[in-house]
Amino acid sequence: MAPDVSFLGLDLYYWMILCGIVSAMVLFRVLYRRVGISYPVFALTILVSVGAIVGGYLFAALFQSFYAFLETGEFKWGVGTTFYGGLIGAAAVFLLLYFTAGHFFVKGAHIKEFNRMLSLIAPCIVLAHAFGRIGCLLDGCCYGMPSEYGLPMLIGGNWEKRVPIQLFESLFLFVLCGVLVLLLLKRKGTYNGSVYLISYGVWRFIIEFFRGDDRGSSGLSFLSPSQLTAIVLVAVGVGFIFLYRYVLKQYIGGEEEHESA
């Protein structure tokens, strides 16, 4: 909607990304003691999150380049970014740094408190993403299908009325963040990570039918890349519930231990 507006050399999209990152860190800072996370693990999480943000951005650009390659057969760097690539890349970098650094600096506390940390970091990710989607709305990317009832967006040099998918997704994410925080405070948020993956995966799969921008290629004609990834997210979310309940609970912090913290 306002792709040419900038402030201090940054356009509004990047300002909203910064707002999202700061808001996520503030939320983590406010709630970490309520969850029962110790200060050493809190400090470790904040530090490795910086590396995860950098890694996530690189993976976001890489995934978009890969999607473009599937569609055109030509690999180019810098053709955009994709949230899924950023999420997967950031998660991989975060886990690598978290468990590697934690082994040397917090002497096993990072493993004991892992599920508590995960239960809190889920709404933080959702909050950052919600602000990011507002940035997409202001930048005029990730738009929906043409509609006479849509919002005007500058697309290919022309103003067109499009369904504001970005706004709808932002509202959904703010609500989801609130739900995850409520689960965290009232029911310990044991499965917050899975609730996030399943909820967002289902939402994203459905909302993709209303997107109007170039969706790239997944290699499957009946699924967009984002829909294919959404299915994977739901499967991982469901899988973690069973994995945690029957295998990992004794190692990464159980409900009983969390309740007594």
BELNOR-V587942 format. One record per residue. N is the residue number from 1. BURIAL is + if it has 9 or more other C-alpha atoms within 8 Angstrom, else -. Layout:
# BELNOR-V587942
n;burial
N;BURIAL
N;BURIAL
This chain:
# BELNOR-V587942
n;burial
1;+
2;-
3;+
4;-
5;-
6;-
7;-
8;-
9;-
10;+
11;+
12;+
13;+
14;+
15;+
16;+
17;+
18;-
19;+
20;+
21;+
22;-
23;+
24;+
25;+
26;-
27;+
28;+
29;-
30;-
31;+
32;+
33;-
34;-
35;+
36;+
37;+
38;-
39;-
40;-
41;+
42;+
43;-
44;+
45;+
46;+
47;-
48;+
49;+
50;-
51;+
52;+
53;+
54;+
55;+
56;+
57;+
58;+
59;+
60;+
61;+
62;+
63;+
64;+
65;+
66;+
67;+
68;+
69;+
70;+
71;-
72;-
73;-
74;-
75;-
76;-
77;-
78;-
79;-
80;-
81;+
82;+
83;-
84;+
85;+
86;+
87;+
88;+
89;+
90;+
91;+
92;+
93;+
94;+
95;-
96;-
97;+
98;+
99;+
100;-
101;+
102;+
103;+
104;-
105;-
106;+
107;-
108;-
109;+
110;+
111;+
112;+
113;+
114;+
115;+
116;+
117;+
118;+
119;+
120;+
121;+
122;+
123;+
124;+
125;+
126;+
127;+
128;+
129;+
130;+
131;+
132;+
133;+
134;+
135;+
136;+
137;+
138;+
139;+
140;+
141;-
142;+
143;+
144;+
145;+
146;+
147;-
148;-
149;-
150;+
151;+
152;+
153;+
154;+
155;-
156;-
157;-
158;-
159;-
160;+
161;+
162;+
163;+
164;+
165;+
166;+
167;+
168;-
169;+
170;+
171;+
172;-
173;+
174;+
175;-
176;+
177;+
178;+
179;-
180;+
181;+
182;+
183;+
184;+
185;+
186;-
187;-
188;+
189;+
190;+
191;-
192;+
193;+
194;+
195;+
196;+
197;+
198;+
199;+
200;+
201;+
202;+
203;-
204;+
205;+
206;-
207;+
208;+
209;-
210;+
211;+
212;+
213;+
214;-
215;-
216;+
217;+
218;+
219;-
220;-
221;-
222;-
223;+
224;+
225;+
226;+
227;+
228;+
229;+
230;+
231;+
232;-
233;+
234;+
235;+
236;+
237;+
238;+
239;-
240;+
241;+
242;+
243;+
244;+
245;-
246;-
247;-
248;+
249;+
250;-
251;-
252;+
253;+
254;+
255;-
256;-
257;-
258;+
259;-
260;-
261;-
